[in-house]
Amino acid sequence: MSDNPLALYNAKRDFAKTAEPAGTLAPGNGNSFIVQKHDATRLHWDFRLEVDGVLKSWAVTRGPSLDPNEKRLAVRTEDHPLSYATFEGTIPKGEYGGGTVMLWDQGTWSVIKGKSVKDLEKGHLHFVLDGERMKGEWLLIRLKPRGKEKRENWLLRKIDDADAGGTDTLVETALTSVSTGRTMQEIADGKPATPQRGRRSGKNIGNGKADRGAAKPSTAKAPRRARKSSAGLKTPDFSEPQLCTLVDTVPSGSTWLHEMKYDGYRALIAIGGGTAKVYTRNGLDWTDKFAGIAAAAAQLDVDNALIDGEIVAFKNGHPDFSSLKNAISSGGDMTFFGFDLLELNGEDLRPMPNVQRKERLRPLIPGSDRLLFSEHVIGSGEDLFERMCQEGLEGIVSKQADAPYRGSRTKAWLKIKCTRRQEFIIVGWTPSDKSRGFRSLLLGVHENGTLRYAGKVGTGFSNQLMLDLSEKLAKLERKTPTVEVPKNIGRAAVRNARWVAPKLVAEIAFTETTPDNLLRHPSFLGLRGDKDAKDVVIETPQPTPDIPATSIKVSSRDRLIFPESTVTKGDLADYYAAVSGIMLPWVARRPISLVRCPQGRGRKCFFQKHDAGSFGDHVHQVPITEKDGSTENYLWVDDADGLVACVQMGTIEFHGWGSSVDHLEKPDRLVFDLDPDEGLDFEDTKKAAEHLKNQLAELGLTSFPMLSGGKGVHVVVPLTPQAEWPAVKSFADRFARAMAQAEPDRFVATMSKAKRKGRIFIDWLRNQRGATAIMPYAARARAGAPVAAPVSWTELREIKTAANWSVSATSELIERASSRALAGWGVADQVLPDL
């Protein structure tokens, strides 16, 4: 038997016929890994780890899964040479492994601390991946051999950590090569590679975990074309950030979104012209201090943008303020969590609802070690707060889901802290008995227009930090007291005090305050160079504001809207108010048409898309030019009040354009409505939807399924608003007709009822100017009050009806929206392919 570990690899291949590299041993880095998507006899993903100078290999039949409950079969194959790590192309038919090969992922790997790569010989391996798509902890376990098996069968499983996610998120959304940007079809056709910018890796906060939260999908990225309308835009100016009000409890209700409160520095990143600036909350340009973050932001695929977020450094997986201070001074690793988008490509997004701004931000953030998207949950804030506190984190931030961005402190953004901490001004220090340093720092805070004494802090200092602080204090020393110490406190507390000008701001943690307003058990966390001493005041938690879900008064609440059920007009209004936080990302600021049934769905219903102002101030109008040259006012909403105001006027259904009022002529989605003939089973429709998904994937387009609430399935294809209506309509038309021509017994692309017999109509007509489609979470004017509901492709396989949820499932729908299954649903930064 040969001692060459690549002997079997070489024996299986004729290198005169295949472009694969010959198997020669070569030195490597020792810790690389790759994944190649391989369309051979059967589509699979080849997972390869560099070990002892070769690539140990497994064929994963259904691809890697981010779901810790999903175990994927991984069949051990022959070792491959390290040179195979860059192979992408086509293996000739008839040769071993004949078919198309895509470089699907690449990165580095390491075994878990305390484990060894030799564990492979024992049949298991616990390791960490840091790839462009696969990240976090994974496990390989060998199955017990059965009978005369010729190959080793293993299981590949994701460990439940910050990078866990949906069952098929990776394989369904990561459709292009990490090396060349090509789809499988483009590789097979020999199409030249396209430059890649800002590839998505999907690493985010979102499931309430203490560290980096639930993983989000690798957003599919089709090759982008140069923008014409926004090229050359300047870098946005600094803008006053929106600030939070400290409250004592978490606001309840589903109209709030909740984020982790990061223990770091607030920052705004301004991007333009291929460069980026990092501003503090006070407008200081700290780009030099955060050079790595600025460099990463400059690579985002935008012409210009202004992103709001927080810069943190991690310690034991948690954001840690002291670690951040050290990282700033030493140039260590830091991460920016983006949680809001104020401007994008010349467009002011501040008026948009909070949830919609976040959905515009999500696909821009690559999920690297430098830049991450700050995930959120809708409702369930109390649960998230409890988890944050259990993990020893600072707390949460709660934001009204439908609120615009305001550059001031408001009660639309609230902060709830697990522990008490805030900024204080250093007003002096007391000498130490030792030769160097100090015993404690004296603290002050502004109150009623004057600076008062707040106590002293003597813990939280390293030796080096004490020396650094001593140097800063020496430069600020003054002879007279900075604050007056009350007589009831006693002069002994500040005996031999050395006073300094009130310039330095310190972050202090403490348990409570004494009756004399002094800090109890304070601990020094670090200096706040981003905050001005004049702005430091005592933060007193205020009562949590009781903000109703809607201010719209609904008349005739007891009127039965769905006669075959108990759903009333009031119930429907409450439903829309409750789901506004998860519905607004899709319906807000979009021309809408309404199905109005003023007397209930059993009576006369009609479509309405124009408005003369009868809906009230919360339902807005946008003038749109019609084909005949006339101008009509179309409806649009941007908050919960707008949704409920429509219900007050008898609305049941909300249908929306494929574009927003901000980009009327440039659609941001395609919708293929699969409308089956009456005689077909829902299983037929589901299989048809999956087939469309696969065909779209061949073109590099990620798609998402939505139950229509009726009898069909919508296949939704997000688009970056770039192509205009004629191009989008043409693509949808040609795609649907190609599907019908390929399988004429299964599909039809025309509306004719006669031709639809026994087939599924691919309704592509919704992808033309003025056409509409039912909005996610909109109720349907059908028996049982069903709703249109987003689902994952994995979930769709098990669902029995397109009317799976109704308005009575409000809590479940809201909870699902923040689940791993729907993480990143409907979001992808992609444009129409060239066909």
GISULVEN-V75109 format. One record per helix or strand of 2 or more residues. SS is the DSSP state (a for helix, b for strand). FROM is the first residue (numbers start at 1). LEN is the number of residues. Records with the same first field share a line. If there is no record, write none. Layout:
SS: FROM-LEN, FROM-LEN
This chain:
a: 7-5, 82-5, 117-6, 169-5, 184-5, 291-8, 321-10, 354-9, 381-10, 463-13, 491-4, 533-3, 569-19, 640-9, 682-17, 725-18, 754-3, 793-4, 807-11
b: 32-8, 43-9, 54-7, 71-11, 89-3, 99-13, 124-8, 135-8, 153-6, 204-2, 243-5, 256-5, 265-8, 275-6, 304-9, 314-2, 318-2, 335-10, 347-2, 371-4, 377-2, 395-6, 409-9, 420-12, 438-10, 450-8, 477-2, 497-4, 505-6, 512-2, 519-2, 523-5, 592-5, 606-3, 620-6, 631-6, 651-6, 669-8, 704-4, 713-6, 747-2, 760-4, 773-2, 786-2, 789-2
